[in-house]
Amino acid sequence: MKKKRGLLYGIAALAVLCVVYVGVGQYMNRAQELAKEEKEGEMVYLTDLSNVSSLSYDFDGQELSFSKKEGKWNYDGDDLFPVKQEEVDAIAFTVSKLEALRKLEGGDSLRAYGLDQPIRRITATAEDGTKSVILLGNATGDGDYYAALEGQDTPYLISSALYNETSTGLNDLMALEEFPAVSGADINTITVTKAGSSEFYVKKKLDGKDGTIEWYRDSADQPDNKLSDNSGLNVLADSLSSLKAKSCPNYKVQENELAGYGLDQPAAVVTYTYDKNGSEETFTLSIGSINSDSSCYYTRTENSSNINEIDKASIDKCLTVNKGIS
């Protein structure tokens, strides 16, 4: 009987502890929420824009202006310009609610902070038409910046985030063409055409041997076509899968401009097939002449309006690896 009574007391005590634990947890959560609300209430913001739909800023003597249409940022100077969406999104996020580290009330005039002749002017407009023009002045020794809203006399101190985000020229905001996201192991066939002559290689996966492959020249139907050493083709496949555009000197090339890049009659054309979502896809890259500083080849993917520059060393590796194929 005593044991039973002791057990009941223990259960009751445990229940009380659980209630206390839950209560303390709820109290702590509410306290944290209140502290957060209090902190947010103490923060000072220069702007309060909902859904920024247009942005402009001046950089290195050029004004860059962007508008958002159907959820996508466009460069106002040329609708065909491929904009790096994440870069402009970051600026829009910063200016939508620009936090001040400090509001400098009762201090010196704007001139004392370099705001009478700002180093940068950023204009942001929300979907509802609300517009804010942010002026950036001198930098502090800590790397922060003085800022003000155009038409107002109150200076603020802000972090360097907005200055850094708008320290990019148009070329830095260009989204480069992306090649297929594949590994060398995903590539099934490779064709290399140079000087009117083509070499074709096909990969065959051996049944019952997980991961074991063989490379063949021309066709996998003839045993004599099997390469004695897979390493050369494996290196070529890996090299092709790692190619990427370094820059884009022309994003709307016309047919009559191709000769200027050596792409009217390419020095080489490389094609490979790969598996994607259960189907076979094809990627073709034409390789033209070397650029002016001999660091890159001009290249073009099939039917693309972009002329891309790819590192010379990466292309050379693809075009010379056949010397090790046997």
N, C-alpha and C positions, 0 to 999 in steps of 0.2 A: 504493500500500500504506500509505504514511504517512497519506494523507488518510483512508483507511478506518479505520485505527487511531485517528486523532484523533476521528473521528465516534463510534466505539464508546466512547471515553473520555468524550466529551460526553454521550452517552446515559446512561452509567453515573452520571456526576456528577448529571445531572438527576434520575435515579431516586432517588439518595441524598437530594437536596434535597427531593423530594416526600415521602419517608419521614420526614425530619426535620420538614417542615412539618406533616404529619398528626400526628406525635407531639407537637409543640409545641401544636397545636390541642387535642388530647385532654387534654394536661396542663393547659392553661389552663381548659378547660371543667370539668375535675375540681376544679381549684383554686377556681373560682367556686362550684361546688356545695358544696364544703367550707366556704367562707367564708359562704355563705348559711345552711348548716346551723348553723354556729357562731353566727351572728348570731341565728337563730331560737332557738337554745338559750339565749341570753342574755336574750331577751325575757321579760317578766313579764306574765302574764294574770290578770285577776280571775275570768274565767269560762271554761268549756270545755263548751259545750252543743251537742249534735248535733241538728239538725233542730228548731229552736224551733217549738213548736206553739201556744203561748199567750203573750200579752204584756199587760201592763197598766202604766199610769203615771198619776200625778196631775198635772193641769195646771190652773191657775187655779181651784182648788177643786173640780174635777171629776175623777173617776177614769175613765179610758178603758181598756176591756178588749177584747181581740180574741182570737179563736180561729181556728185554721186547720183547715178541713174540706175534704177532697178537693182539696187544693192551692190553696185560696182562703181569704183572710182574711175573717172576718165580725166585725161589731161585736156584742159580747155583749148590748148594750142594745137592739138591734133588728136582727134578721136581714135586714130589708129595706133597711137603710142601705147605700148604694153606696160601698164602701170603695175608696180609692185604693191598689191593691195594691202599687205600687212604693214608696210611702211607708212602709207597714208592713214590707215586705220589707227596706227599708234599716235600720230599727230592729232587726229580728230578726237581720240580718247583724252589726250592730255588737255587740249583746249576746251573740251566740253565742260570741265569743272576744274579750272586751274587753281590749284591750292597755293596760297601764299605762306611762306615761312613766317613772315612778319608784315604787319601793316605799319607804315612809317608816318604816323599822323603827327602834325605839328612840327615837322622837321624842315629841312631845307627845301628849296624849290626844285622842280623837276630837272632844271639845268645842272644842279649839283650831282645828279645821278646819271647824267648822260642821256636823259630822256627828252631833252629838247631837240636833240639830233640822234634819234634811236639807231642802233646798229641793225635792227631788224623790226619789221612790221608784219604781224600775222593777223589775217582777217578770217574769221570763222562765222558762218551763218547756219542757223538751225532750220529745220524743215518749216517751222512756224514763222520764219522770217526774222527772228531775233538775231541781231548781228553784234559781234564784239570785235574790236580792233585792239590787239595787244601790242604794246611797244616794249622793246627790250633795250635797256641802256647798258651802263657799265657793268663789268664783272667785279666781284669782290675778291679779296685775297683767298677766300675759301672756295672759290669756284662757283658761287651762286651769282644770280643776276638781279639787277633792279628792273622793275617792270611797272607799267601803268596802262590804264585803259585810255584810249584816245578820247579827248574831250573832258577828262577828269584830271584833277590836280594832285591826287593822292598817289604817292609812290608805294610800291610793295617790294618785298624781297622774295624771290622764288628760287627754286632749285635750277640746276643747269639742264634739266630734262628737255624742256621746250627748245632751248637754244641748240642742244645737240641734235634733236630730231629734225630741226629745220636747217641744219648745216649740211644739206645734201643737195647736189645739183641734179638736173634732170636725168643725166646718164645713170646716176646712182639709184634713181627711182624706176629704172627700166627693168621689167621682169624678163629674164632670159628664158629662151625656149628650153623646155625640159625634154630629155631623151627618155626612152623607156626605163623604168625602174626594174632592171633585171640583173641577175648575176651571170657569170660565165656559164654556170651549170644549167641555166635556163635556156641557153641558145642551142637550137637544133641543127640549123644549117648556116653556112657562111659562103658568100660569093664575093670574090674580089676581082674587079675588072680594071685592067691597066693596059693602055696602048692597044685597045681593041681586043685584048685576050682576057678570057675569064677563067678563073679557077673556082671550082665548086667543091665544098666539103659538107658531108652529112654525118651526123652523130647517130649511133645505134646503141640502144640500151640492151644489155644482155639479159635474157629471161632467166629468172631464178637466181640472179646475182645482183643483190641489192646495191645500187650505186655504181656498178661496173659498166663502163661505156667503151665503145670503140669508134674511132673516126675513120671515115672512108673518103677517098677522092672520087668525084664524079657520081658514084652510085654505091649503095650498100648491098646491091644485089649480087655483086661479083666479089668472091673472097679475095681475089688478087688486088682489089682496090683498097683493101684495108691497110692503113698506115702502120708501120712497124713500131712507131713511137707516138703516143698521144700528146706528149708534152707541148709540142709546137702549137697544135690546135687549141689545147687548153689555155695556153698563154694568150693566143689570139682572141679567144672567146672572152677571157677575163679583161683583156685590154679594150675590146669593143664595148663591153658592158660598163666600163668605168669612164667612157668619154663624156665630157660635159662642156657646154658652151662657156667660154671665158668672158666674152663680150659680144655685142651685136652692133656692128657699124652701120647696118642698114636693115630696118624692120619692115620696109615696104618696097622691096626691090622689084624693078621692072625687068622684063626679058632683055631689053636693049642695054641694061646695065651689067648683065652677068659677065660679059667679057672683061670688065674691069676687075673682076675678082677671080678670073681664070675658071669660071664656072659655066661658060658657054660650051666649052669642051673640057670637062674635068680631067685632071691628071689621074684620078682613080675614083671608082664608085664601089662602096662596100655595102652589101646587103646581108642582113641576117634575119632568121625567123626564130620566134620564141613562143612559148606557151603562156597564155594569159586567160584566166577564168575558163579553162577548158577548151579554148580555141587557139589556133595558131595565128599569130600576128607577124607582120613584116615591117622591118625598119630599114630605110635606105639613106645613106649619107654620101653626098657627092663632095669630093675634095678638090679644091681649086689651087690657086697660087698662094705663095707665102706673103704675109703682110709686110709693110714697109720696114719694120724693125726686126724682121726675120724671127719673131718669137712664136707666131701662130700661122696656121693655115686658115684660109677662108673656106668655109664649108656651108652646105645647104642640105637640109632634109627634104625629102620628096614633096613637091608641091608647096613648100613653105615660102612665105614672103620674107623670111628672115635670112640674112647673111650672118652666120655666126663665126666667131674666131675660136679655134680650139688649139691648145698648146701644141707646138710643133713636135715636141718629144713624144707626146701621146699618139699623134697620128703616125709619126715615123715608126713607132713600135708596132703599130698595126700593119703598116705597109712592108716592113722588112722581116717580120716574123716568119714568113713563108720560107726563108732561107734555112730555117731549122726544121722544116716539115719533111718527113721522109716516110 
